[in-house]
Amino acid sequence: MRFLRTNTAVIVTVGPFYDKTDGVTIEGALTITNERITLTADTDAGSAPTLILDNITGATAATANDLNYITNTDAGLMQLELAAADTNRLGRMFLTITDAANHVPVFHEFMVLPAMIYDAFILGTDVLDASVTQWLGTAAATPTVAGVPEVDLTHVAGATTNVSALATNVDAILTDTAVIGTTGQGLTSLATQASVTTIDDFLDTEVAAILAAVDTEVAAILADTNELQTDWVDGGRLDLILDARASQTSVNTVDDFLDTEVAAILAAVDTEVATIVTAVGTTIPALLGTPAGASISADIAAIEAQTDDIGAAGAGLTALATQASVNTIDDFLDTEIAAIVTAVVTDIPALIAALNNLSAAAVNAEIVDALNVDTYAQPGQGTPAATTTIRLMLAYLYKAYRNRHTQTASEYDLYNDDAVTVDQKAAVSDDAVTFDRGEVATGP
């Protein structure tokens, strides 16, 4: 049972839709315009149900009763839109969606609730109203003002005497509060102005004493800081620090030391520079050796003269390979190529033949694997060939032995593994003397 809100348009999930043939296959691509939708509402006892949607044709357009597949689901569910006019009632409703050609019927039950009940129970956006029209099961205790019932205090705490005691206590409380007076003149026990003045004088005395103590402490601190200033200046610690600074004599000593060290550094640099100059002018040329000519320029000229011997386009390169040496290389290549040809024509085929020389055990293993391990699909729909392989012949025999087959007075049918599709068939006749089954051909 599903709940709906009265007089409110709603989209409800309907289904699932199952195939009419087996009753279990989910239908996900039905022609929706073939659907027939009926919605009835139960009425009072003794009356026939009311037809709300009388076997209407489902539609996919944006109408009041459109029927569409719910996207992103393969559960065979659709959504049906009901208009507010379809739910403008209270009580049970029954929905059927039928299409005898495509799917089994779909049924749903609904309960249409008052808006306040639906909002309180389902949405949680309202609260249930409580009516006190009848008090204690009768209408005698009718509320007197705006739905609020009278409260009878006769039996408060069990007896009317308790109510009287409560009234007495209230009177006593009112008597006590009267002591305060209309404007508070009865509060005679509060502090008087004189007592407040006394407190104020006490506070003034205490604050003055605290301020005097603070002044004394500040003065002591100032005296201490003055002594600190005296200790650091006028012959104190500052003078001691200044007396410890470098004198002019010590500064002159440092200056003389720097002059001596700088002079020594300059002398050392001069010596090293002189050594480098000597190396560049004498030692390095000696390591390079004496030029073959009068100078380096003469040596360069001699090198250029040697390169001239090469000649234009390499004409001077007389040391290149001769025709005889080229012929020797050619003969070597001929020998090597002949050896490669022999290997390709003779040696390699021999090696391949040796590889093909399988043992009986290896052949037996392959046959066992093909017969006992490998699997083969059944032949499909079609006429068996007159000449075919052993495998297909065996497959047809196995298919005829295993699969469903039917025999009528006129036809033999052999079915596919699904037991529905006819893959092969043969004409059959019987004249009471000879039973004749024709050649098997393709189905269906």
Stockholm file with secondary structure:
# STOCKHOLM 1.0

chainA/1-444         MRFLRTNTAVIVTVGPFYDKTDGVTIEGALTITNERITLTADTDAGSAPTLILDNITGATAATANDLNYITNTDAGLMQLELAAADTNRLGRMFLTITDAANHVPVFHEFMVLPAMIYDAFILGTDVLDASVTQWLGTAAATPTVAGVPEVDLTHVAGATTNVSALATNVDAILTDTAVIGTTGQGLTSLATQASVTTIDDFLDTEVAAILAAVDTEVAAILADTNELQTDWVDGGRLDLILDARASQTSVNTVDDFLDTEVAAILAAVDTEVATIVTAVGTTIPALLGTPAGASISADIAAIEAQTDDIGAAGAGLTALATQASVNTIDDFLDTEIAAIVTAVVTDIPALIAALNNLSAAAVNAEIVDALNVDTYAQPGQGTPAATTTIRLMLAYLYKAYRNRHTQTASEYDLYNDDAVTVDQKAAVSDDAVTFDRGEVATGP
#=GR chainA/1-444 SS CEEEETTCCEEEEECCCBBTTTSCSBCCSCCGGGCEEEEEECCSTTSCCEEEEEEEECBCSSSTTBEEECTTCCSCCEEEEECGGGGCSCEEEEEEEEETTTEEEEEEEEEEECHHHHIIIIICSSCCCCCCSSBTTBSSSCCSBTTBCCCCGGGGGGSHHHHHHHHHHHHHHHHHHGGGCSSSTTCTTSCCHHHHHHHHHHHHHHHHHHHHHHHHHHHHHHHHHHHHHHHHSSSSHHHHHHHTSCCHHHHHHHHHHHHHHHHHHHHHHHHHHHHHHHIIIIIHHHHHCCCSSSSHHHHHHHHHHHHHTTCGGGTTCTTSCCHHHHHHHHHHHHHHHHHHHHIIIIIHHHHHHHHHCCCHHHHHHHHHHHHHTCCCCCCCSSCCCSSCCHHHHHHHHHHHHHSCEEECSSEEEEECTTSSSEEEEEEEEECSSCEEECCCEECC
#=GC SS_cons         CEEEETTCCEEEEECCCBBTTTSCSBCCSCCGGGCEEEEEECCSTTSCCEEEEEEEECBCSSSTTBEEECTTCCSCCEEEEECGGGGCSCEEEEEEEEETTTEEEEEEEEEEECHHHHIIIIICSSCCCCCCSSBTTBSSSCCSBTTBCCCCGGGGGGSHHHHHHHHHHHHHHHHHHGGGCSSSTTCTTSCCHHHHHHHHHHHHHHHHHHHHHHHHHHHHHHHHHHHHHHHHSSSSHHHHHHHTSCCHHHHHHHHHHHHHHHHHHHHHHHHHHHHHHHIIIIIHHHHHCCCSSSSHHHHHHHHHHHHHTTCGGGTTCTTSCCHHHHHHHHHHHHHHHHHHHHIIIIIHHHHHHHHHCCCHHHHHHHHHHHHHTCCCCCCCSSCCCSSCCHHHHHHHHHHHHHSCEEECSSEEEEECTTSSSEEEEEEEEECSSCEEECCCEECC
//
